[in-house]
């Protein structure tokens, strides 16, 4: 696949590096040319700017920038993102592990509104970047499950393939209108992990005991 990555931070490096090693054609686009070039060299990708990444990502574009600046950045690239599968891995997390988006649209919905011709999928926001560097992320013999929220079947299938390339299992989380629940889950879990030092995985029983039929 041709994958464009907008951003040069830890998530861009972790996910972009895995996909480059899986044989995908990856271009890293950053506003700082030096950082984009250095990251591309580390992960085996090509460098460019954000517009280059949007143009390159004919199969998928990973938006890996802090939420605070994502909307304006995406709005400025709306024409280049038209028809693109855009993967939003952001967490709009503020003080006290509360969502900056509470009371309004989710981060994913706001990104979709900023580039209305794109096909946004929310994914990869529940784990610290160090998890995405594992090859593969398997815990006690069980591959990590990655929930996805999106409305476009083809875009969802593309992201499922990219999830499996990491050695993980995709989980259908519903439409993009459920991305706010996924973002709230991240805020709650991060608050437990970081704020309380709790093992958040221990709060949920195995499926057999969940009451699911």
N, C-alpha and C positions, 0 to 999 in steps of 0.2 A: 504494500500500500504506500501511497504518497501521503505523508503526515507532516503537517505544519505545526510547529509549537510556538505559541506566542508567550514569551517570558524566558528568563534566564536564571531562575531561582532553583531551589531544591526540588520542587515537584517537576519542573521541566527537565532537570537532570535525571531524576530517578526514573520517571516514566519514559522520557525520550531515550535514555540509555538502554532500557530494556527493549524498546521497540526497534531501535537501531540494531541491537544484537540479534533480534529475531529476524532480521533481514529486510526491514522496511526502509523506505527512502525517506529520511527525516531531515527537515530543515528547521533550524532554530532561529527565531526572529526576535531580536531585542532592540530596544531604543538605544542601548549603549553598544556600539559596534564591537568594542573590545571584549566586552563580556560575552556577547553572542559568539564571537570567533573562538574564544577560549573554551566555552561550553561545547560548541560543535566539535572542536578538536578532541575533547575528553571523551565524548560519547560516540564518535564516529558518524557525525552528521555534517550538514552544510550550514554555513551561517548566512544571516540576512537580517532584515528589519521586520517589524510586525506585518507590514503589507506583503512582503515577500513570503512570509509564512502562510498568510491567508491564501495567497495565490498558489502556493505549492501544495497546500493540503486538499487536493481534489478528493481524497478519500476521507480525511478527518483533520480537524484543527483542534489541538488542545489549547484551551485558554488557561494558562498557568501563571496568572498575575494576581496580586492582592485584590480583594473585592472592591476596596475603596476606589480604585482607579479603573476598574474593569468596564463600567458602563460607558464612560466617555471614550475609552480606547476602542471599544467595540463599535460604538456609534460612528467613529471616524473611519472604521473599516467596513461599514455595512455593505457597501457595494462589492468589495472583494470577498465578503463572506456569504454573498447571495448564493443559495443552493448548497452551501457547505454543511457538513456535519460538524457542529461545534460542541466539544466536550468541556463542560464546566465543572472544575474540581474545587471551586472556591468555597470558603466558609466565611460568611459575613458575621464574624464573631467579634463582639465588643467587650467592654468591661463587665466583670462578674460572670463571664461565660454566657452572656445573653446575646441574642441575635440583634444585629444592627437593623435588620429588616422586619423586626416584629411589628405587627399591626399593618403590614403592607405586603406587596408582592414579594415572592422569594427572590433570591439573587438570580437563580436560573431564569425566572420569568422576566426579570428586568433586563438580563442579557438578551433574551429572545426578543424583547420589545425594542432593544437598541439596534438589533440586526434582524428585522422581521422576515427577511428572505432566507435566513439560516434555519437549520434544524438542530435545536439544542438538546443535548442529552446530559443530565446530571449524573456524575459518576466519580469515583476515586476520592471522595471527600471525607470518608470516615476514618482514614488511617494516616498516621504520621509518615512523612516521606521516607523514613528509614525502612518501613515495611515494604514499600514498593521497590526497594533495592534488593530485597531477598530473592534468591533464585532457587526454587520458587517460594512464595509465601505459604508454607504449609505448617500447620500447628497441630501436634499430636496426631499426625497422619491425615489431617483433614485440610484440603485446600481452602484458602480464604475465599469467602463469598463476597461478591461485589454487587450491591444493589444499583440498578439503573432506573432513572425516570426520564421518559421522553414520549413524544407523540408520533414520531415518524418511524414506521416499521423498518425501512431500509437503514436509517441512521442507527437505530437500536441494534440491528444485526451487525453493523460495522463495529460498534463498540463492544458487542459480545465477543467478536473475534479478537479484538485487542485485549480484552480481559483474559481470554484463554491463552493468549500469547505470553501473559505474565505467569501462567500456571495457576490462575484463579478460576472461580466459577461465577458466571454472571447470574444475577437474580433479578427477575422482573419486579420492579417496584411500582409500576403503574405509569400513568401519564405525567406530563410535566407539571400538572397541577398538584402532584404529590411531592414535588421537589422540596416544598417548604417543610414537609415532614422529615425528609432526609436531612435537610440542613439543621432542623431542630434536634434530630437524633445526634448529629455530630456535636452540636453545642452541649447537649446533655452528657454525652460520653466523655468529651474533652474535660468538662467540669469534674467528672468523677475521677478520670485518670490524673489530671494535673492538680485540680483543686483539692480532692479528697484522698488521692493516692490509692484509690479503690481499683480492684480488678473488675472492670465493667463487664467482662464476659461472664462473670459469675451471677449476674442479675437475671439472666434468662434461663429457664429450664430447657432440657433437651426437647426436641419436637414431640417425642412420644408422650411427654407430660404437659404439653402446652394447651391441651383442650382442643387442638385441631382435629378435624375428622377427615 
